[in-house]
Amino acid sequence: MANITPPTAPLLYLGSKVTDTSVDKMLKPTLMFIFFAWLPTLILTTFIPQLALFVPDLLLN
């Protein structure tokens, strides 16, 4: 997500200048990653907190 939000969006512009690629071509893979990797992970860890708390529980026991 950080690759398209304001704090690090310049990475997309810098990458497009370095590789002579349009930002549109770079944005499509980024959005695919967000929709198929980041968003499902966010939803799973939000609604199934045991997934997010698995490692901390191991360290406490």
N, C-alpha and C positions, 0 to 999 in steps of 0.2 A: 504494500500500500504506500509506503513512503516514497516510492519512485515517481508517483504522480501527484503527491500532495505538495503544498507550497514550500516547505523547508528544503526538500530535495528534488523538486521538479527541474531545477537547473541541470541535473544529471541527464535528463532526457534531451535537453537542448545541447548540452556539451557533447553527448554521445552522437547526436545527429550531425553536429558540425565536424566532429573528428572522422566519422565514417561516411560523410557525404550522403546521408540517408535522411529522408523527411521524417519529421516527428510523428506523422501519421503512421508510417510503417513501423516505427519503434513502439508506438502506443498500443497497437493491436496485440503483440505478444505479452505486453505488460498487463493489459486488461484480461487476457485469457488466463494468465497466472493468478490474477486476483479472483476471478470468478470460479476457477476450478481448483485452486489450492488454498488461498488465503481465506476466502469467505466460508467454505465448508469447515475449515479448521476453527474459525471463529464461532460458527454456529454450534459445532460439536462441543467445544470446550465451554461454551456459555450454558448450554442446556444439559450437559453431562459433566458436572464439575469433577467427578472422579478421574476423568481423563487428565485434567490439568493438575490435580492434586496427587497423582500417582507417585511421582518422584519425591515430593516433600514428605509424603506418608512413609516412604521407604526409609528416609533419613531419620525420621523421628522414632521409628520403632526399632 
